[in-house]
Amino acid sequence: MGGIGDALLLVSLCGLCTFLTGISLSAIATNGAMKGGGPYYLIGRALGPEVGVSIGLCFFLGNAVAGALYVLGAVETFLKALPSAGIFTETTTKVNGTVSEPIQSISTHDLQIYGIVVTIILCFIVFGGVKMINRVAPAFLIPVLFSIFCIFIGIFLAKKDDPAPGVTGLSLESFKDNWSSDYKNTNSAGIPDAEGNVHWNFHALVGLFFPAVTGIMAGSNRSASLEDTQRSIPIGTLAATLTTTGLYLVSVLLFGAVATRDKLLTDRLLTATIAWPFPAIIHIGIILSTLGAALQSLTGAPRLLAAISNDDILPVLNYFKVAEGSEPYMATLFTAFICMGCVIIGNLDLITPTVTMFFLLCYSGVNLSCFLLDLLDAPSWRPRWKFHHWSFSLLGASLCIVIMFLISWSFTVVSLALASLIYYYVSIKGKAGDWGDGFKSAYFQLALRSLRSLGANQVHPKNWYPIPLIFCRPWGKLPENVPCHPKLADFANCMKKKGRGMSIFINILDGDYHERAEDAKAACKQLDTYINYKNCEGVAEIVVAPNMSEGFRGVVQTMGLGNLKPNIVVMRYPEIWRRENLKEIPGRFVGIINDCIVANKAVVIVKGLDEWPNEYQRQYGTIDLYWIVRDGGLMLLLSQLLLTKESFESCKIQVFCIAEEDTDAEGLKADVKKFLYDLRMQAEVFVIAIKSWDVQPENGSQPDESKEAFTAAQQRVADYLAEIKETAKKEGTPLMADGKPVIVNEQQVEKFLYTTLKLNSTILRYSRMAAVVLVSLPPPPVSHPAYCYMEYMDLLVDNLPRLLMVRGYRRDVVTLFT
């Protein structure tokens, strides 16, 4: 119907597609050792397990369905050659809308019955293993080659109406008549019929012909059985592609010149009619050729399914696993059932588009794999096959997609939807596998390029993201096999907008690195498992250092790259230090804060972490901010990030500005409201005027529990100062604390205690029922004992169930402009 012109275009298009795919296949196959699985192995190792399994399973279905296609082709040829073997018969008399001599077509029931029998016989051969298949292969190949030879001899010997009416011999007139296209309707048997329900055009012919060029994966499907895949696959695949394409092109030209158009349309076995010396040779050749192709499909498909199963990506495929060197009997049985199901359909024209889509999907996967590997050009990409280029692979992949839509957009959508569903299922249910695929390489190169583009300059406030460094080391001990406080990851997620961002979970092991390297690896794996379990986007890092202080100091200086360094240090407040008499904690705690200040890192200290809500615990009330010092807007930003979480979305923000008694409260309130409005933040503003910080509060102005805590803190500080003074006097040394000389101004100590008491009392008065309170973290006084600072902090957090102490750094993290 398409004529010689469309037929040449059709063969060239399909041949170019397979040739480009063969080049891509050759390049990937020669880039290292290739195991079983053929194209699945190549695509999976290039595009990742999800893509590999989805395309691999589609290719398996394509091979299984193709087996039915070839079986039906063999049976149809047999029944055409021997009509008396048919149990049922059908007759069609309409050709081009006119009545002519009866044309006997094959019954669908005959195709089904004989097809099932042939499939069972082929399955017995496949069950015999590769050795049996290799033994019977010459019986299929030699008659096919002889048949081709007889066909060409018959073409050159043909004369007008000899050997059958409609044959013209090689005629220029026939060539001209058959050059143009003349598409017609046909019935379901492929016979021209003006009232037929099957409409033909060039797109439909592509779908019908393309299965004839799908054999290029035969070698790669049996890659596990090949002695030298890096030599056999490129030479065999490309030689076969060029040879068959050449034969198809020559056949189009010769058959277009040897018979009339009506003869070409009605004689579906014209090759047998015209062959020399008699048609039976061609019948046998066609039957053996299609049976050989069916045998290849039934051999390759089970091995492909077994290879996918052996990679242990999908647990549901475990039934098809096989030991190395064993035959995939269960996979073969499953393939046979699929093949028989398609045979029962009994219609080649319905099966061929399905086969074509699955094969084209696989070919596009191979081309995209080579394109990605060529484009990335990783150090490991060194194929022995040098005749390849990323542009060829891209053209091949584009051609595959174009052909898919040319054939049928509906079949294309269905096949892509099936592959997408498998991909989604694998990503959800499949086991993670790292095969060093091209996507990981692409991500790596993209990350490097992005890091370079960010440069070393400070990030603009509009592009600022919190990158928290989560300090997992507990103050005390956690239960065994618990690498981090269970609520730290929940809090880390609260610092990200819609889950976007990265957290770095860090832990420090005391000891010698050479001795504890293996312990560090095990701890890192355990911590990484915890992060994944909590669904937190982050990475785990373990550092071995002589002690925690030195380890943290090294981490805060070196962790991260360029502008992707952590900018906020998050840790739990050491509430247990006095209860468990951990005297080393004050020095470590103050040292960490001072290290962060020197390194210009923001600090967030969480008090009441045990009570921090998870994503399912909804909070009500307010988020109260006690804004004492300028922190670049970090406290405001944290409050806004909390509101984006389901657990805090019902809360409202209140901002408390602490001011001196003589401050213009209304003016300050108006300024803060204007500032918040410009930042697009909704909050209620309060200004609290407190008397000078250096004046002791009057009796009755503080809650009883605050006064009790204050009195106890005063006594403990006095006892501690007396102790270190006594020690210095005995040893004849300057006043020392935490191994460092300190200067103690007792009046200043009293002032800090009073200041902390007033702030704690104010928070208890206004925010006792708040969902969470954020307060500015006062920096440790210079040359002050760490013990005294811990007493200030204990007094500040006393009786507050959930508190965040925040210290920003020397830059803005919010901007007034969008």
TARA-V891738 format. One record per backbone hydrogen bond with DSSP energy under -1.0 kcal/mol. CO is the residue of the C=O (numbers start at 1). NH is the residue of the N-H. E is the energy in kcal/mol with one decimal. If there is no record, write none. Layout:
BEGIN
CO&NH&E / CO&NH&E
END
This chain:
BEGIN
1&182&-4.0 / 2&6&-1.1 / 3&7&-2.0 / 4&8&-2.7 / 5&9&-2.1 / 6&10&-2.7 / 7&11&-2.6 / 8&12&-2.5 / 9&13&-2.5 / 10&14&-2.4 / 11&15&-2.9 / 12&16&-2.7 / 13&17&-2.0 / 14&18&-2.2 / 15&19&-2.4 / 16&20&-2.5 / 17&21&-1.9 / 18&22&-2.4 / 19&23&-1.9 / 20&24&-2.1 / 21&25&-2.9 / 22&26&-2.4 / 23&27&-2.1 / 24&28&-2.2 / 25&29&-2.6 / 26&30&-1.3 / 28&31&-1.6 / 30&384&-1.4 / 37&40&-1.8 / 38&42&-1.8 / 39&43&-3.0 / 40&44&-2.9 / 41&45&-1.9 / 43&47&-3.7 / 44&48&-1.5 / 46&438&-3.1 / 48&52&-2.6 / 49&53&-2.8 / 50&54&-2.1 / 51&55&-2.6 / 52&56&-2.5 / 53&57&-2.7 / 54&58&-1.6 / 55&59&-2.6 / 56&60&-2.2 / 57&61&-2.3 / 58&62&-2.5 / 59&63&-2.4 / 60&64&-2.5 / 61&65&-2.8 / 62&66&-2.4 / 63&67&-1.8 / 64&68&-1.1 / 65&69&-2.0 / 66&70&-2.6 / 67&71&-2.2 / 68&72&-2.6 / 69&73&-2.0 / 70&74&-2.2 / 71&75&-2.5 / 72&76&-2.6 / 73&77&-2.0 / 74&78&-2.2 / 75&79&-2.6 / 76&80&-2.0 / 77&81&-2.4 / 78&82&-2.0 / 82&85&-2.1 / 83&86&-1.8 / 90&105&-1.9 / 92&103&-2.3 / 93&100&-1.6 / 95&98&-1.5 / 98&95&-2.2 / 103&92&-2.4 / 105&90&-1.3 / 107&111&-1.7 / 108&112&-2.1 / 109&113&-2.4 / 110&114&-2.4 / 111&115&-1.9 / 112&116&-2.1 / 113&117&-1.8 / 114&118&-2.6 / 115&119&-2.4 / 116&120&-2.1 / 117&121&-2.0 / 118&122&-2.5 / 119&123&-2.2 / 120&124&-1.7 / 121&125&-1.5 / 122&126&-2.5 / 123&127&-2.5 / 126&129&-1.9 / 129&133&-1.8 / 130&134&-2.7 / 131&135&-1.6 / 132&136&-1.9 / 133&137&-1.2 / 137&140&-1.3 / 137&141&-2.1 / 138&142&-2.2 / 141&145&-2.3 / 142&146&-2.3 / 143&147&-2.2 / 144&148&-2.2 / 145&149&-1.9 / 146&150&-2.2 / 147&151&-2.3 / 148&152&-2.0 / 149&153&-1.9 / 150&154&-2.5 / 150&276&-1.6 / 151&155&-2.1 / 152&156&-1.8 / 153&157&-1.5 / 154&158&-1.1 / 159&162&-2.1 / 162&159&-2.4 / 164&167&-1.8 / 166&260&-2.5 / 167&161&-4.1 / 171&175&-1.9 / 172&176&-2.3 / 173&177&-2.5 / 174&178&-2.3 / 178&4&-2.7 / 179&5&-2.1 / 185&193&-2.6 / 186&198&-2.1 / 187&190&-1.9 / 191&187&-2.3 / 193&196&-1.9 / 198&186&-2.4 / 201&205&-2.1 / 202&206&-1.8 / 203&207&-1.6 / 204&208&-1.9 / 205&209&-2.7 / 206&210&-2.4 / 209&212&-2.6 / 210&213&-2.5 / 211&214&-1.2 / 215&218&-1.8 / 217&221&-2.5 / 220&223&-1.6 / 222&225&-1.5 / 228&232&-2.8 / 229&233&-1.9 / 231&235&-1.3 / 232&236&-2.6 / 233&237&-2.4 / 234&238&-2.1 / 235&239&-2.1 / 236&240&-2.1 / 237&241&-2.3 / 238&242&-2.5 / 239&243&-2.3 / 240&244&-2.5 / 241&245&-2.2 / 242&246&-2.1 / 243&247&-2.3 / 244&248&-2.6 / 245&249&-2.3 / 246&250&-2.3 / 247&251&-2.6 / 248&252&-2.3 / 249&253&-1.9 / 250&254&-2.6 / 251&255&-2.8 / 252&256&-1.8 / 257&171&-3.1 / 258&168&-2.1 / 258&169&-1.4 / 260&264&-2.1 / 261&265&-2.0 / 262&266&-2.3 / 263&267&-2.2 / 266&268&-1.0 / 267&270&-1.0 / 269&273&-2.0 / 270&274&-2.4 / 278&281&-1.2 / 279&283&-2.2 / 280&284&-2.4 / 281&285&-2.5 / 282&286&-3.3 / 283&287&-2.4 / 284&288&-2.9 / 285&289&-2.6 / 286&290&-2.7 / 287&291&-2.4 / 288&292&-2.4 / 289&293&-2.1 / 290&294&-2.5 / 291&295&-2.5 / 292&296&-2.1 / 293&297&-2.1 / 294&298&-2.7 / 295&299&-1.2 / 296&300&-2.9 / 297&301&-2.5 / 300&304&-2.1 / 301&305&-2.3 / 302&306&-2.6 / 303&307&-2.1 / 304&308&-2.0 / 305&309&-2.2 / 306&310&-2.7 / 307&311&-1.1 / 309&312&-1.8 / 313&431&-2.5 / 314&317&-1.7 / 315&318&-1.8 / 317&320&-1.8 / 318&321&-1.4 / 323&326&-2.2 / 327&329&-1.9 / 328&332&-2.3 / 329&333&-2.4 / 330&334&-2.2 / 331&335&-2.4 / 332&336&-2.4 / 333&337&-1.8 / 334&338&-1.9 / 335&339&-2.6 / 336&340&-2.6 / 337&341&-2.2 / 338&342&-1.9 / 339&343&-2.1 / 340&344&-2.1 / 342&346&-1.0 / 347&351&-1.4 / 348&352&-2.7 / 351&355&-2.1 / 352&356&-2.7 / 353&357&-2.2 / 354&358&-1.8 / 355&359&-2.3 / 356&360&-2.8 / 357&361&-2.3 / 358&362&-1.8 / 359&363&-2.7 / 360&364&-2.6 / 361&365&-1.7 / 362&366&-2.2 / 363&367&-2.5 / 364&368&-2.7 / 365&369&-2.1 / 366&370&-2.2 / 367&371&-2.6 / 368&372&-2.6 / 369&373&-2.4 / 370&374&-2.7 / 371&375&-2.4 / 372&376&-2.5 / 373&377&-2.3 / 378&381&-2.1 / 380&382&-1.3 / 386&388&-2.0 / 389&393&-1.7 / 390&394&-2.4 / 391&395&-2.4 / 392&396&-2.6 / 393&397&-2.6 / 394&398&-2.5 / 395&399&-2.5 / 396&400&-2.0 / 397&401&-2.0 / 398&402&-2.5 / 399&403&-2.6 / 400&404&-2.1 / 401&405&-2.0 / 402&406&-2.2 / 403&407&-2.3 / 404&408&-2.0 / 408&412&-2.1 / 409&413&-2.4 / 410&414&-2.3 / 411&415&-2.5 / 412&416&-2.6 / 413&417&-2.5 / 414&418&-2.4 / 415&419&-2.4 / 416&420&-2.4 / 417&421&-2.5 / 418&422&-2.3 / 419&423&-2.4 / 420&424&-2.7 / 421&425&-2.6 / 422&426&-2.8 / 423&427&-2.5 / 424&428&-1.6 / 425&429&-3.3 / 426&430&-1.9 / 437&441&-1.5 / 438&442&-2.7 / 439&443&-2.9 / 440&444&-2.2 / 441&445&-2.6 / 442&446&-2.7 / 443&447&-2.5 / 444&448&-2.3 / 445&449&-2.6 / 446&450&-2.7 / 447&451&-2.5 / 448&452&-2.3 / 449&453&-2.2 / 450&454&-1.8 / 451&455&-1.1 / 460&463&-1.8 / 461&464&-1.1 / 467&567&-1.4 / 467&568&-1.2 / 468&504&-2.6 / 469&570&-2.5 / 470&506&-2.9 / 474&476&-1.4 / 479&482&-1.5 / 485&488&-1.8 / 487&491&-2.2 / 488&492&-2.4 / 489&493&-2.2 / 490&494&-1.1 / 492&495&-1.1 / 493&496&-1.4 / 497&500&-1.9 / 503&539&-2.2 / 504&470&-2.6 / 505&541&-2.6 / 506&472&-2.8 / 507&543&-2.4 / 509&545&-2.5 / 512&516&-1.9 / 516&520&-2.3 / 517&521&-1.8 / 518&522&-2.3 / 519&523&-2.6 / 520&524&-2.4 / 521&525&-2.2 / 522&526&-2.2 / 523&527&-2.5 / 524&528&-2.4 / 525&529&-2.0 / 526&530&-1.8 / 527&531&-2.1 / 528&532&-2.3 / 529&533&-2.3 / 530&534&-1.8 / 531&536&-2.0 / 532&535&-1.4 / 536&538&-1.1 / 537&503&-1.6 / 539&505&-2.9 / 541&507&-1.8 / 543&509&-2.9 / 545&511&-1.7 / 547&551&-2.2 / 548&552&-2.7 / 549&553&-2.1 / 550&554&-2.0 / 551&555&-2.1 / 552&556&-2.8 / 554&558&-1.9 / 555&559&-2.6 / 561&564&-2.9 / 567&602&-2.4 / 568&469&-3.8 / 569&604&-2.8 / 570&471&-2.9 / 571&606&-2.4 / 573&575&-2.1 / 574&577&-1.1 / 576&580&-2.6 / 577&582&-2.9 / 581&583&-1.3 / 582&585&-1.3 / 584&588&-1.6 / 585&589&-3.2 / 586&590&-2.5 / 587&591&-2.1 / 588&592&-2.4 / 589&593&-1.9 / 590&594&-2.5 / 591&595&-2.4 / 592&596&-2.2 / 593&597&-2.1 / 594&598&-2.4 / 595&599&-2.4 / 596&601&-3.2 / 602&569&-3.0 / 603&807&-2.8 / 604&571&-1.9 / 605&805&-2.6 / 606&573&-2.9 / 607&803&-2.1 / 608&611&-1.2 / 609&612&-1.6 / 614&617&-1.4 / 621&652&-1.5 / 622&771&-2.2 / 622&772&-1.1 / 623&654&-2.4 / 624&774&-3.3 / 625&656&-3.8 / 626&776&-1.4 / 632&813&-2.8 / 633&637&-2.4 / 634&638&-2.6 / 635&639&-1.9 / 636&640&-1.9 / 637&641&-2.3 / 638&642&-2.1 / 639&643&-1.5 / 642&645&-1.6 / 645&648&-1.2 / 645&649&-1.2 / 647&619&-3.5 / 648&651&-2.0 / 652&623&-3.2 / 653&684&-2.2 / 654&625&-3.2 / 655&686&-3.0 / 656&627&-2.0 / 657&688&-2.8 / 659&690&-2.6 / 660&663&-1.6 / 663&665&-1.4 / 664&668&-2.5 / 665&669&-2.5 / 666&670&-2.3 / 667&671&-2.3 / 668&672&-2.4 / 669&673&-2.4 / 670&674&-2.4 / 671&675&-2.3 / 672&676&-2.6 / 673&677&-2.3 / 674&678&-2.3 / 675&679&-1.3 / 676&681&-2.5 / 677&680&-1.7 / 684&655&-3.2 / 686&657&-3.2 / 688&659&-2.7 / 692&695&-1.6 / 698&701&-1.7 / 703&707&-2.0 / 704&708&-2.3 / 705&709&-2.1 / 706&710&-2.5 / 707&711&-2.5 / 708&712&-2.3 / 709&713&-2.4 / 710&714&-2.5 / 711&715&-2.1 / 712&716&-2.3 / 713&717&-2.7 / 714&718&-2.3 / 715&719&-2.4 / 716&720&-2.5 / 717&721&-2.7 / 718&722&-2.2 / 719&723&-2.1 / 720&724&-2.4 / 721&725&-1.9 / 722&726&-2.2 / 723&727&-2.3 / 724&728&-2.2 / 725&729&-2.1 / 726&730&-2.2 / 727&731&-2.3 / 728&732&-1.1 / 728&733&-1.7 / 735&742&-2.4 / 737&740&-1.5 / 740&737&-2.8 / 745&749&-2.3 / 746&750&-2.2 / 747&751&-2.2 / 748&752&-2.5 / 749&753&-2.2 / 750&754&-2.6 / 751&755&-2.7 / 752&756&-2.5 / 753&757&-2.3 / 754&758&-2.6 / 755&759&-2.2 / 756&760&-2.6 / 757&761&-2.6 / 758&762&-2.3 / 759&763&-2.3 / 760&764&-2.4 / 761&765&-1.9 / 762&766&-2.1 / 763&767&-2.9 / 767&770&-1.3 / 772&624&-1.9 / 773&804&-3.2 / 774&626&-3.2 / 775&806&-2.7 / 781&784&-1.2 / 783&743&-2.2 / 785&789&-1.5 / 786&790&-2.2 / 787&791&-1.7 / 788&792&-2.0 / 789&793&-2.4 / 790&794&-2.7 / 791&795&-2.0 / 792&796&-2.0 / 793&797&-2.3 / 797&800&-2.0 / 802&773&-1.7 / 803&607&-3.1 / 804&775&-2.7 / 805&605&-2.6 / 806&777&-2.6 / 807&603&-2.7 / 809&811&-3.4
END
